[in-house]
Amino acid sequence: MAHCSIADFYAGKTLMVTGSTGFIGKVMLEKLMRCCPDIKKVFLLIRPKSGQRAAARIDEITSGMLFDNVRAAQPNFKSKLVPIESDLTEPDLLLSEADVKLLQEEVELVFHVAATVRFDEKLSLSLRLNVHATRKVIQLCRGMKKLQVLQHVSTAYANCDRSKIDEVVYPPPVDPYKILDAVEWMSEDMIQTLTPKLLGKRPNTYTFTKALAEYIVVEEGRGLPICITRPSIVGASWKEPFPGWIDNFNGPSGIFIAVGKGLLRMMIGDAEAIVDISPVDFVVNMMIAATWHTGVQKPPSIPVYNCVTSPVNPARWSAVEIVPDLYNRIPLEKVFRRPSACLTKNPMAFEYFNMVGAKIPAYLIDCYLRLRGKKPMMARMNSKITKMAHTLKYFTTNTWEWTNQNTAALSAAMSEEDRKTYFIDVRPLHWPSYLEAYCLGTKRFVLNEDMNSLPSARGHIRMLRNIRWMFNTFLLVIIWRFLIARSQLARNLWAFVMNIFFRFLRYCRVTSTIARVH
């Protein structure tokens, strides 16, 4: 194993990838093309979307800035990418007989990354995408004559009903085969009614179906060379292809942007709870290295890798409270209120502050927009953000303990050069610097805001600050004048303060006049 580097292992190989248009899939494809330049071919199973064929979708992705470094080093890298139209929601993945034959004749390494990551997805669709599709991918792999490794991407929260999660596949919450059969004849209303009972202690359909998928991998994949990678909350990149790369509103990104826009000022969460964010480049490196290790080592059982940061470099949710300060220094454009946010464990406190600090202002702004003949949008945005806060409450108020011995063993098996190229040691990760790059990434890559407009955005923040100060001062004056100033002492004090204030104004005027004369 010491004589086979990761790049050498991938050299001349033919890969199949599902989910290459997703966040993890795109970054993984870029990393493979950049650091394993001798890969022979990559088949990409892609669903046509919005009238775009598979080839057009891949061309759009690989023409973006994410692949700038790859294009510079390998101008012809696209010739290795072979898009195949597929739909994971269909019974046979919508693959033609010719495509199945081609894949089973040529593919050596499979990365099954595709999944629905929506927490509020209907159970029927989540089962089709996360469980049934996994079953069909494994069945496809069974016919691959040259298969060396099948990499299945799960989630660290698949077993979130446990406080301690080891690197093993646990028994499923229900029999996945029975539930797959049941949804075939049950109506959508019946499935929706049964969903809460089926989920049990799990908070959503995503974690539930990913647990079922792991069991499917073990049962259906007996005898196949398989490894499972479980990333935690996948966030912006740490180092590659450049710090802070992010292209979606999922997970922390949506929260950060809502805070930066001034739309979210309080979250339900425990400041002392551990937050486990895994930078996407760390996740991708783990997937690539785990596949290499499985292909070279050929372990007798399926290795599971908890791709997490908290065992070696823990961070608490209190660290995220620096986000408003970061957005005040690097503000977003068209901010509604100055960024400010805090955490509370009390749901009633969240509802109160959301009502006073967000919902009522949202309705007032919508009234103003209607009067100007514009489309109201603030109340709808507040509703979405409130729903997001409640959806994430389970993850912001609980703490899990993950073991990661397999990750440590994987790092030890890599050469020094590979450890630098495919870094999976997150101990040097500095969370404040990472969060700063993350916030900047949401501005540059998600919202596509021009950094040259930063002075204007800062001016807007200053204006909002001044408005707030003026409002607070006016409110204080009103309270003092009509509620407190009832005694003669209070009136005398008020007159004294006003006298000092007007003297100061006269002094400023005289000083200004003298300066102009001279």
C-alpha positions as CSV (number, residue, x, y, z in Angstrom):
1,M,0.0,0.0,0.0
2,A,2.8,2.4,0.7
3,H,4.0,2.0,-2.9
4,C,0.6,3.0,-4.3
5,S,-0.3,6.7,-4.0
6,I,-3.8,7.8,-4.3
7,A,-3.2,9.4,-7.8
8,D,-1.5,6.2,-9.0
9,F,-4.5,4.2,-7.8
10,Y,-7.0,6.3,-9.8
11,A,-4.7,6.4,-12.9
12,G,-6.3,4.6,-15.8
13,K,-9.5,4.0,-13.9
14,T,-13.1,4.4,-15.2
15,L,-15.5,5.9,-12.6
16,M,-19.3,6.3,-12.3
17,V,-20.7,9.1,-10.2
18,T,-24.2,9.9,-9.1
19,G,-25.0,13.3,-7.7
20,S,-22.3,15.1,-9.6
21,T,-24.5,18.2,-10.0
22,G,-24.9,18.5,-6.2
23,F,-22.6,20.5,-3.9
24,I,-20.4,17.6,-2.7
25,G,-20.4,15.9,-6.2
26,K,-19.2,19.1,-8.0
27,V,-16.3,19.6,-5.5
28,M,-15.4,16.0,-5.7
29,L,-15.3,16.0,-9.5
30,E,-13.1,19.1,-9.5
31,K,-10.7,17.5,-7.0
32,L,-10.5,14.3,-9.0
33,M,-9.8,16.1,-12.3
34,R,-7.2,18.3,-10.7
35,C,-5.3,15.9,-8.5
36,C,-5.8,12.6,-10.4
37,P,-5.1,13.8,-13.9
38,D,-4.6,10.3,-15.3
39,I,-8.2,9.1,-14.7
40,K,-9.4,7.4,-17.8
41,K,-13.1,8.3,-17.9
42,V,-15.9,9.4,-15.6
43,F,-19.5,8.4,-16.3
44,L,-21.9,11.0,-14.8
45,L,-25.5,9.9,-14.1
46,I,-27.5,13.1,-14.5
47,R,-31.2,13.9,-14.5
48,P,-32.3,16.4,-17.2
49,K,-33.7,19.5,-15.5
50,S,-35.7,22.5,-16.7
51,G,-35.3,21.6,-20.3
52,Q,-31.5,21.1,-19.9
53,R,-30.1,17.8,-21.1
54,A,-27.4,16.1,-19.1
55,A,-24.6,17.2,-21.3
56,A,-25.6,20.8,-21.0
57,R,-25.8,20.7,-17.2
58,I,-22.3,19.3,-17.0
59,D,-21.0,21.8,-19.4
60,E,-22.5,24.6,-17.3
61,I,-20.9,23.3,-14.1
62,T,-17.5,22.7,-15.6
63,S,-17.4,26.1,-17.2
64,G,-17.8,27.9,-13.9
65,M,-15.1,29.4,-11.6
66,L,-15.1,26.2,-9.6
67,F,-13.1,24.5,-12.4
68,D,-10.8,27.4,-13.2
69,N,-7.7,25.6,-11.8
70,V,-8.6,22.4,-13.7
71,R,-9.1,24.2,-17.0
72,A,-5.8,26.0,-16.6
73,A,-3.9,22.7,-15.9
74,Q,-5.9,20.4,-18.2
75,P,-7.7,22.3,-21.0
76,N,-9.1,19.0,-22.4
77,F,-10.4,17.5,-19.2
78,K,-14.0,17.6,-20.3
79,S,-13.3,14.9,-22.9
80,K,-13.0,12.4,-19.9
81,L,-16.5,13.3,-18.7
82,V,-19.4,11.2,-20.2
83,P,-22.9,12.4,-19.1
84,I,-25.6,9.7,-19.1
85,E,-29.2,10.8,-18.6
86,S,-30.7,9.1,-15.6
87,D,-33.5,9.6,-13.1
88,L,-33.0,8.1,-9.6
89,T,-36.8,8.3,-8.9
90,E,-37.6,5.9,-11.7
91,P,-37.7,2.1,-11.2
92,D,-34.6,1.3,-13.2
93,L,-32.9,4.7,-12.9
94,L,-34.2,5.5,-16.4
95,L,-31.1,3.9,-17.9
96,S,-31.3,2.3,-21.4
97,E,-30.1,-1.2,-21.9
98,A,-27.1,0.1,-23.9
99,D,-26.1,2.4,-21.0
100,V,-26.4,-0.5,-18.5
101,K,-24.2,-2.7,-20.7
102,L,-21.7,0.1,-21.1
103,L,-21.4,0.8,-17.4
104,Q,-21.2,-2.8,-16.4
105,E,-18.5,-3.4,-19.0
106,E,-16.2,-0.5,-18.1
107,V,-16.8,1.0,-14.6
108,E,-14.2,0.2,-11.9
109,L,-15.0,2.7,-9.2
110,V,-18.5,4.0,-8.2
111,F,-19.3,7.1,-6.1
112,H,-23.0,7.1,-5.0
113,V,-23.4,10.6,-3.8
114,A,-26.9,11.5,-5.0
115,A,-29.6,12.0,-2.4
116,T,-32.3,14.4,-1.4
117,V,-31.0,16.4,1.6
118,R,-34.2,18.3,2.2
119,F,-35.3,17.7,5.8
120,D,-39.0,18.3,5.1
121,E,-39.1,16.1,2.0
122,K,-42.2,13.9,1.7
123,L,-41.4,10.4,3.0
124,S,-42.5,8.8,-0.3
125,L,-40.0,10.8,-2.4
126,S,-37.3,10.5,0.2
127,L,-37.6,6.8,0.2
128,R,-37.4,6.7,-3.6
129,L,-34.3,8.9,-3.8
130,N,-32.4,7.7,-0.7
131,V,-33.4,4.1,-0.4
132,H,-34.8,2.7,-3.6
133,A,-32.2,4.4,-5.7
134,T,-29.4,3.1,-3.5
135,R,-30.8,-0.4,-4.0
136,K,-30.9,0.0,-7.8
137,V,-27.3,1.4,-7.8
138,I,-26.1,-1.7,-5.9
139,Q,-27.9,-4.0,-8.3
140,L,-26.3,-2.2,-11.2
141,C,-22.9,-2.6,-9.5
142,R,-23.4,-6.4,-9.1
143,G,-23.2,-6.7,-12.9
144,M,-20.0,-4.6,-13.1
145,K,-17.2,-7.0,-14.2
146,K,-14.3,-4.7,-13.1
147,L,-15.8,-3.2,-9.9
148,Q,-13.1,-2.5,-7.3
149,V,-15.0,-0.1,-4.9
150,L,-18.5,1.2,-4.4
151,Q,-18.4,4.4,-2.2
152,H,-21.7,5.1,-0.6
153,V,-22.2,8.6,1.0
154,S,-24.5,8.6,4.0
155,T,-24.7,11.2,6.9
156,A,-23.3,11.3,10.4
157,Y,-26.9,11.9,11.6
158,A,-28.3,8.7,10.1
159,N,-28.3,7.4,13.7
160,C,-29.1,10.6,15.5
161,D,-31.4,8.8,17.8
162,R,-28.2,7.7,19.6
163,S,-26.0,10.0,21.7
164,K,-22.9,8.0,20.8
165,I,-22.4,6.9,17.2
166,D,-19.7,4.4,16.3
167,E,-18.3,3.6,12.9
168,V,-20.7,0.7,12.4
169,V,-24.0,0.1,10.5
170,Y,-26.8,-0.1,13.1
171,P,-30.0,-2.1,12.8
172,P,-32.6,0.0,10.8
173,P,-35.5,1.6,12.6
174,V,-38.0,-0.4,10.4
175,D,-37.7,-3.0,7.8
176,P,-36.8,-1.1,4.6
177,Y,-38.1,-3.7,2.3
178,K,-41.5,-3.7,4.0
179,I,-41.8,0.0,3.9
180,L,-40.7,0.2,0.2
181,D,-43.4,-2.3,-0.6
182,A,-46.0,-0.5,1.5
183,V,-45.5,2.9,-0.2
184,E,-46.2,1.3,-3.6
185,W,-49.9,0.8,-2.7
186,M,-50.5,3.4,0.0
187,S,-51.9,6.8,-0.9
188,E,-49.9,10.0,-0.2
189,D,-52.4,10.9,2.6
190,M,-51.9,7.6,4.3
191,I,-48.1,7.9,4.1
192,Q,-48.2,11.5,5.5
193,T,-50.4,10.3,8.4
194,L,-48.0,7.4,9.2
195,T,-44.8,9.4,8.8
196,P,-44.5,10.8,12.5
197,K,-45.0,7.3,13.9
198,L,-42.4,5.8,11.5
199,L,-39.8,8.5,12.2
200,G,-39.9,7.7,15.9
201,K,-37.1,9.7,17.6
202,R,-35.6,10.9,14.4
203,P,-36.4,14.5,13.5
204,N,-37.0,14.2,9.7
205,T,-37.3,12.0,6.7
206,Y,-33.7,12.7,5.6
207,T,-32.1,11.0,8.7
208,F,-34.7,8.3,8.7
209,T,-34.2,7.2,5.0
210,K,-30.4,7.5,5.2
211,A,-30.4,5.0,8.1
212,L,-32.5,2.6,5.9
213,A,-30.2,3.1,3.0
214,E,-27.2,2.0,5.1
215,Y,-28.9,-1.2,5.9
216,I,-29.8,-1.7,2.2
217,V,-26.1,-1.2,1.4
218,V,-25.1,-4.0,3.8
219,E,-27.8,-6.4,2.8
220,E,-27.8,-5.9,-1.0
221,G,-24.0,-5.3,-1.2
222,R,-22.9,-8.6,0.4
223,G,-19.7,-9.7,-1.3
224,L,-19.1,-6.3,-3.0
225,P,-16.1,-4.1,-2.2
226,I,-18.0,-1.2,-0.4
227,C,-17.1,1.6,1.9
228,I,-19.4,4.2,3.6
229,T,-18.6,7.8,4.4
230,R,-20.8,9.8,6.8
231,P,-20.2,13.5,6.7
232,S,-21.8,15.8,9.3
233,I,-23.1,19.2,8.4
234,V,-21.3,20.0,5.1
235,G,-20.2,23.6,5.0
236,A,-18.1,25.8,2.8
237,S,-14.6,24.8,1.7
238,W,-11.7,25.2,4.1
239,K,-8.9,25.4,1.5
240,E,-9.8,24.1,-1.9
241,P,-10.5,25.0,-4.6
242,F,-10.4,28.3,-2.7
243,P,-11.4,29.2,0.9
244,G,-15.1,29.7,1.5
245,W,-16.5,28.1,-1.7
246,I,-20.2,27.5,-1.2
247,D,-23.0,27.5,-3.8
248,N,-26.3,26.8,-1.9
249,F,-28.6,27.9,0.9
250,N,-28.6,24.6,2.7
251,G,-27.6,24.1,6.4
252,P,-25.5,26.9,7.9
253,S,-25.4,28.9,4.6
254,G,-29.1,29.8,4.8
255,I,-28.8,30.8,8.5
256,F,-25.7,32.9,7.9
257,I,-27.3,34.8,5.0
258,A,-30.5,35.4,6.9
259,V,-28.4,36.9,9.8
260,G,-26.3,38.9,7.3
261,K,-29.5,40.4,5.7
262,G,-30.9,41.2,9.2
263,L,-33.8,38.8,8.7
264,L,-32.9,36.5,11.5
265,R,-32.0,37.9,14.9
266,M,-32.5,35.0,17.2
267,M,-32.1,31.2,16.8
268,I,-33.4,28.3,18.9
269,G,-30.2,26.6,20.2
270,D,-27.9,25.8,23.0
271,A,-24.7,28.0,22.9
272,E,-22.8,25.2,24.7
273,A,-23.9,22.4,22.4
274,I,-21.3,21.1,20.0
275,V,-21.7,22.0,16.3
276,D,-20.1,19.6,13.9
277,I,-19.5,21.3,10.6
278,S,-17.4,19.5,8.0
279,P,-15.8,21.6,5.3
280,V,-16.7,20.2,1.9
281,D,-13.1,19.8,0.8
282,F,-12.4,17.7,3.9
283,V,-15.4,15.5,3.1
284,V,-14.3,15.1,-0.5
285,N,-10.8,14.2,0.5
286,M,-12.2,11.6,2.9
287,M,-14.3,10.0,0.1
288,I,-11.4,9.9,-2.3
289,A,-9.0,8.5,0.3
290,A,-11.5,5.9,1.7
291,T,-12.2,4.6,-1.8
292,W,-8.4,4.3,-2.4
293,H,-7.9,2.5,0.9
294,T,-10.8,0.1,0.3
295,G,-9.5,-0.7,-3.2
296,V,-6.0,-1.3,-2.1
297,Q,-6.5,-2.9,1.3
298,K,-9.6,-5.0,0.4
299,P,-11.1,-5.1,4.0
300,P,-13.2,-8.2,4.8
301,S,-16.1,-6.1,6.0
302,I,-17.6,-2.7,5.0
303,P,-15.5,0.1,6.6
304,V,-17.6,3.1,7.8
305,Y,-16.0,6.5,8.2
306,N,-17.5,9.1,10.5
307,C,-16.5,12.2,8.6
308,V,-16.7,14.6,11.5
309,T,-14.6,17.4,13.1
310,S,-15.8,17.4,16.8
311,P,-13.7,14.5,18.1
312,V,-10.4,16.3,17.3
313,N,-11.4,20.0,16.9
314,P,-14.7,20.7,18.6
315,A,-16.6,23.9,18.2
316,R,-19.7,25.1,20.0
317,W,-22.7,27.0,18.7
318,S,-21.5,30.0,20.6
319,A,-18.7,30.3,18.0
320,V,-21.4,31.1,15.4
321,E,-22.4,34.2,17.4
322,I,-19.4,36.0,15.7
323,V,-21.3,35.8,12.4
324,P,-23.2,39.2,12.9
325,D,-19.9,40.9,13.6
326,L,-18.4,39.4,10.4
327,Y,-21.3,40.7,8.3
328,N,-21.0,44.1,9.9
329,R,-17.4,44.2,8.7
330,I,-18.1,42.6,5.3
331,P,-21.8,43.5,4.8
332,L,-24.1,42.0,2.3
333,E,-26.0,44.3,-0.2
334,K,-29.5,45.5,0.4
335,V,-29.5,44.6,4.1
336,F,-32.9,45.2,5.8
337,R,-31.5,45.6,9.3
338,R,-28.0,45.6,10.9
339,P,-26.9,42.1,11.5
340,S,-27.4,41.0,15.1
341,A,-28.2,37.5,16.4
342,C,-28.2,35.4,19.5
343,L,-29.2,31.9,20.7
344,T,-31.9,30.9,23.1
345,K,-33.0,27.6,24.5
346,N,-36.4,28.9,25.3
347,P,-38.9,28.4,22.4
348,M,-41.3,31.0,23.9
349,A,-38.5,33.6,24.0
350,F,-37.7,32.9,20.3
351,E,-41.4,33.3,19.4
352,Y,-41.6,36.6,21.2
353,F,-38.5,38.1,19.8
354,N,-39.4,36.8,16.3
355,M,-42.8,38.4,16.6
356,V,-41.5,41.8,17.8
357,G,-38.2,41.9,16.0
358,A,-39.0,40.2,12.7
359,K,-42.6,39.4,12.0
360,I,-44.2,42.7,12.8
361,P,-41.5,44.7,11.0
362,A,-42.0,42.3,8.0
363,Y,-45.7,43.1,7.8
364,L,-45.0,46.9,8.1
365,I,-42.5,46.7,5.3
366,D,-45.0,44.7,3.2
367,C,-47.6,47.4,3.7
368,Y,-45.1,50.0,2.6
369,L,-44.3,48.0,-0.5
370,R,-48.0,47.6,-1.3
371,L,-48.4,51.4,-1.1
372,R,-45.6,51.8,-3.6
373,G,-47.2,49.3,-5.9
374,K,-44.6,46.7,-5.4
375,K,-45.0,43.0,-4.5
376,P,-44.9,42.2,-0.8
377,M,-42.3,39.6,0.2
378,M,-41.1,40.2,3.7
379,A,-43.8,38.2,5.5
380,R,-43.2,35.3,3.3
381,M,-39.5,35.4,3.8
382,N,-40.0,35.6,7.6
383,S,-42.2,32.5,7.4
384,K,-39.5,30.6,5.6
385,I,-36.8,31.6,8.0
386,T,-39.0,30.8,11.0
387,K,-39.7,27.4,9.6
388,M,-35.9,26.9,9.0
389,A,-35.2,27.8,12.6
390,H,-37.7,25.2,13.9
391,T,-36.4,22.6,11.4
392,L,-32.8,23.0,12.6
393,K,-33.7,23.2,16.3
394,Y,-33.0,19.5,16.8
395,F,-29.5,19.9,15.6
396,T,-28.8,23.2,17.4
397,T,-29.9,22.0,20.8
398,N,-28.4,18.5,20.9
399,T,-24.8,17.1,21.1
400,W,-23.5,13.9,19.7
401,E,-20.4,11.9,20.3
402,W,-18.9,10.3,17.2
403,T,-15.9,7.8,17.2
404,N,-13.5,8.2,14.3
405,Q,-10.8,5.5,14.6
406,N,-11.2,4.5,11.0
407,T,-10.5,8.1,9.9
408,A,-7.3,8.1,12.0
409,A,-6.3,4.8,10.5
410,L,-6.9,6.1,7.0
411,S,-4.7,9.1,7.7
412,A,-2.0,6.9,9.0
413,A,-2.1,4.7,5.9
414,M,-1.5,7.6,3.6
415,S,1.9,8.8,2.5
416,E,3.1,12.2,3.7
417,E,2.6,13.7,0.2
418,D,-1.0,12.3,0.0
419,R,-1.8,13.7,3.5
420,K,-0.9,17.1,2.2
421,T,-2.9,16.7,-1.1
422,Y,-5.9,14.9,0.4
423,F,-5.9,16.5,3.8
424,I,-8.3,14.9,6.3
425,D,-6.7,16.1,9.5
426,V,-8.9,19.0,10.7
427,R,-6.9,19.8,13.9
428,P,-5.2,22.8,12.3
429,L,-8.7,24.2,11.3
430,H,-9.1,27.7,12.9
431,W,-12.8,28.1,13.4
432,P,-13.0,32.0,13.5
433,S,-11.0,32.2,10.3
434,Y,-13.1,29.5,8.7
435,L,-16.3,31.3,9.6
436,E,-15.0,34.5,8.2
437,A,-14.2,32.8,4.9
438,Y,-17.6,31.1,5.0
439,C,-19.5,34.4,5.4
440,L,-17.4,36.0,2.6
441,G,-18.2,32.9,0.5
442,T,-21.9,33.4,0.9
443,K,-21.5,37.0,-0.4
444,R,-19.3,36.1,-3.4
445,F,-20.5,32.7,-4.5
446,V,-24.1,32.3,-3.3
447,L,-25.4,35.8,-3.7
448,N,-22.9,36.7,-6.5
449,E,-22.3,40.1,-5.0
450,D,-19.5,42.3,-6.4
451,M,-16.8,43.0,-3.9
452,N,-16.2,46.4,-5.5
453,S,-19.6,47.4,-4.1
454,L,-18.4,46.8,-0.5
455,P,-18.0,50.6,0.3
456,S,-21.6,51.2,-0.7
457,A,-22.7,48.2,1.4
458,R,-20.8,49.6,4.4
459,G,-22.4,53.0,3.9
460,H,-25.8,51.3,4.0
461,I,-24.9,49.6,7.3
462,R,-23.8,52.9,8.7
463,M,-27.1,54.5,7.7
464,L,-29.1,51.7,9.4
465,R,-27.0,52.2,12.5
466,N,-27.7,55.9,12.5
467,I,-31.4,55.4,12.0
468,R,-31.4,53.0,14.9
469,W,-29.5,55.4,17.2
470,M,-31.9,58.2,16.2
471,F,-34.9,56.0,16.9
472,N,-33.6,54.9,20.3
473,T,-32.8,58.5,21.2
474,F,-36.2,59.7,20.2
475,L,-37.8,56.9,22.1
476,L,-35.7,57.7,25.2
477,V,-36.8,61.4,25.0
478,I,-40.4,60.5,24.7
479,I,-40.2,58.1,27.7
480,W,-38.4,60.7,29.8
481,R,-40.6,63.6,28.8
482,F,-44.0,62.0,29.3
483,L,-43.4,59.1,31.7
484,I,-40.5,60.0,34.0
485,A,-40.3,63.8,34.1
486,R,-43.1,64.4,36.6
487,S,-41.1,65.9,39.5
488,Q,-39.6,69.3,39.7
489,L,-36.1,67.7,40.0
490,A,-36.6,65.8,36.8
491,R,-37.8,69.0,35.0
492,N,-34.8,70.9,36.3
493,L,-32.5,68.1,35.1
494,W,-34.2,68.1,31.7
495,A,-33.7,71.9,31.4
496,F,-30.0,71.6,32.4
497,V,-29.4,68.9,29.8
498,M,-31.1,70.9,27.0
499,N,-29.1,74.0,28.0
500,I,-25.8,72.1,27.7
501,F,-26.9,70.7,24.4
502,F,-27.8,74.0,22.8
503,R,-24.6,75.6,24.2
504,F,-22.6,72.9,22.5
505,L,-24.4,73.6,19.2
506,R,-23.6,77.3,19.5
507,Y,-20.0,76.5,20.3
508,C,-19.8,74.3,17.1
509,R,-21.3,77.1,15.0
510,V,-18.9,79.7,16.3
511,T,-15.9,77.4,15.9
512,S,-17.0,76.7,12.3
513,T,-17.4,80.5,11.6
514,I,-13.9,81.3,13.0
515,A,-12.4,78.5,10.9
516,R,-13.9,79.9,7.7
517,V,-12.7,83.5,8.5
518,H,-9.1,82.3,8.9
